[in-house]
């Protein structure tokens, strides 16, 4: 089946468009069996292909041009460098086609400042999934797979150690230490936090070594 592959526990839909890889997982258990998962994957693929071919998106350009949330129609807008730790712009945004006007989009946003990183992400993904799947909640297997994709991009942005680093790390700290996120989501986030802290220490050590070399010269 084009753009659909079978795994051990379900079907994965993958499609690369405009240089980005889009994918979504349909588990047997979540869909009610292998046959139902296959039908759901096919239906999703067909809707997505229609979205790519016929969707007319607004002309407005957003700050985040690399959507790496792992979910079609859900975008991450990280904090602005100049705002530092107290960022108000850190949001997750989901969008779907407006049923009454196919050339327009219905959009909702969830601020990390208000809902926390997991709260904003899970709400955006679940709302988007319900809108395109007749009100069904997003399966755990699917949001877990997309969460890993999102965290890969999160880790990449943390590695820049720019002005957004305090806000990004603060959101991770709250998620891991204080939020009611599921354990598997916290464990994945903890791996990202540990990597960021380790790379941060290495960055400081390299800076000190370069400074020492300059003084010797």
Helices and strands as residue ranges (DSSP letters): E 4-6, E 10-17, E 20-27, H 28-31, H 34-54, E 74-77, G 81-86, E 91-98, E 101-111, H 112-132, H 140-158, H 165-177, H 183-216
